[in-house]
Amino acid sequence: QVQLVESGGGLVQAGGSLRLSCAASGSTFSCDGMAWYRQAPGKQREFVAYIHISGSTNYLESVKGRFTISRDNAKNTVYLQMNSLKPEDTAVYYCNCRRPPYLSWGQGTQVTVSS
C-alpha cells in the first residue's frame, strides 16, 4: 500500500514562505492527479491545490498567486511552495489524490503562521 509522508511545515511569520513536500512510497498511478489539502482546528479538511497528470493545476481561490504546486515524477514527490503566508493559512497540510478513491492519509505537516 502506498504511504504518503508530508514534511516541510513549521512556524513562520506572516509574509514568510515554506515549501512542503509529499513523498509517496510507491507509484501514485491510481490517482489522475495529486492534491494538497489542509485542516485548520475545528474546521473540515479543505482542498488547497492539485496538479493533474497532464500538468495542469488548480488552486483554492484564497491561495492563488501565493502557492504553487509542482511534482517530481522520478522521486514520486509533490511539492507546495507557499509564499506570502497569512495567519489564516495555519493548518495541518496533507497530500492525496485529487479525487476519490484516496490513498491512505498521511500524518500531515503542521504549518503555523504568526501575525
C-alpha positions as CSV (number, residue, x, y, z in Angstrom):
1,Q,0.0,0.0,0.0
2,V,1.3,3.4,-0.9
3,Q,2.3,5.6,2.0
4,L,2.3,9.4,1.9
5,V,4.7,11.3,4.0
6,E,4.3,15.1,4.3
7,S,7.1,17.3,5.5
8,G,8.4,20.9,5.5
9,G,5.9,22.5,7.8
10,G,6.9,24.8,10.6
11,L,6.3,28.1,12.3
12,V,6.7,31.2,10.2
13,Q,5.8,34.9,10.4
14,A,3.2,36.4,8.2
15,G,4.6,37.2,4.9
16,G,7.1,34.3,5.1
17,S,7.5,31.2,2.9
18,L,7.6,27.5,3.3
19,R,8.0,24.6,0.9
20,L,6.1,21.4,1.7
21,S,7.0,18.0,0.3
22,C,4.9,14.9,-0.1
23,A,6.8,11.7,-0.7
24,A,5.0,8.6,-1.9
25,S,6.4,5.2,-1.1
26,G,5.3,3.9,-4.4
27,S,3.6,4.9,-7.6
28,T,0.5,7.0,-7.4
29,F,-0.7,5.8,-10.8
30,S,-4.1,5.1,-9.3
31,C,-4.6,8.9,-9.0
32,D,-5.2,11.1,-12.0
33,G,-3.5,13.9,-10.1
34,M,-2.2,14.8,-6.7
35,A,-3.5,17.4,-4.4
36,W,-2.8,19.3,-1.2
37,Y,-5.4,19.7,1.4
38,R,-5.4,21.4,4.8
39,Q,-7.4,21.2,8.0
40,A,-7.5,24.0,10.5
41,P,-8.5,23.5,14.1
42,G,-12.3,23.0,14.4
43,K,-12.7,23.0,10.6
44,Q,-13.2,20.4,7.9
45,R,-10.4,19.4,5.6
46,E,-10.4,21.6,2.5
47,F,-8.8,21.4,-0.9
48,V,-5.8,23.7,-1.5
49,A,-4.3,22.8,-4.8
50,Y,-3.9,20.0,-7.3
51,I,-1.8,19.0,-10.2
52,H,-3.2,16.8,-12.9
53,I,-1.2,14.1,-14.6
54,S,-1.3,16.4,-17.6
55,G,0.5,19.0,-15.6
56,S,-2.5,21.4,-15.3
57,T,-3.1,22.9,-11.9
58,N,-5.9,24.4,-9.9
59,Y,-5.9,26.3,-6.7
60,L,-8.2,27.4,-3.9
61,E,-9.1,30.9,-4.7
62,S,-7.6,32.3,-1.5
63,V,-4.2,30.9,-2.3
64,K,-4.0,31.8,-6.0
65,G,-0.9,33.8,-6.7
66,R,0.7,32.8,-3.4
67,F,1.0,29.0,-3.6
68,T,2.5,26.9,-6.3
69,I,2.1,23.1,-6.7
70,S,4.7,21.1,-8.6
71,R,5.9,17.5,-8.8
72,D,8.9,15.3,-9.5
73,N,7.7,12.1,-11.0
74,A,11.1,10.5,-10.8
75,K,11.0,11.0,-7.0
76,N,7.3,10.3,-6.6
77,T,7.2,13.6,-4.8
78,V,4.8,16.5,-4.9
79,Y,5.6,20.0,-3.6
80,L,3.7,23.0,-2.4
81,Q,5.6,26.3,-2.4
82,M,3.8,28.7,-0.1
83,N,4.7,32.4,-0.3
84,S,3.2,35.5,1.4
85,L,1.8,33.3,4.1
86,K,-1.1,34.6,6.2
87,P,-2.3,33.6,9.7
88,E,-5.4,32.0,8.1
89,D,-3.1,29.6,6.3
90,T,-2.4,27.9,9.6
91,A,-3.4,24.3,9.4
92,V,-2.2,20.7,9.1
93,Y,-1.4,20.1,5.4
94,Y,-1.9,16.8,3.7
95,C,-1.5,15.4,0.3
96,N,-3.5,12.7,-1.5
97,C,-5.2,12.0,-4.8
98,R,-7.1,14.9,-6.2
99,R,-10.3,12.9,-6.0
100,P,-11.6,9.6,-4.6
101,P,-10.6,6.9,-4.3
102,Y,-8.0,8.3,-1.9
103,L,-4.8,6.6,-0.8
104,S,-4.3,6.2,2.9
105,W,-3.9,9.6,4.5
106,G,-0.5,10.5,6.0
107,Q,0.1,12.3,9.2
108,G,0.3,15.7,7.6
109,T,2.7,18.5,8.4
110,Q,1.8,21.5,10.6
111,V,2.0,25.0,9.3
112,T,1.7,27.8,11.7
113,V,1.7,31.4,10.6
114,S,2.1,34.0,13.3
115,S,0.8,37.6,12.9
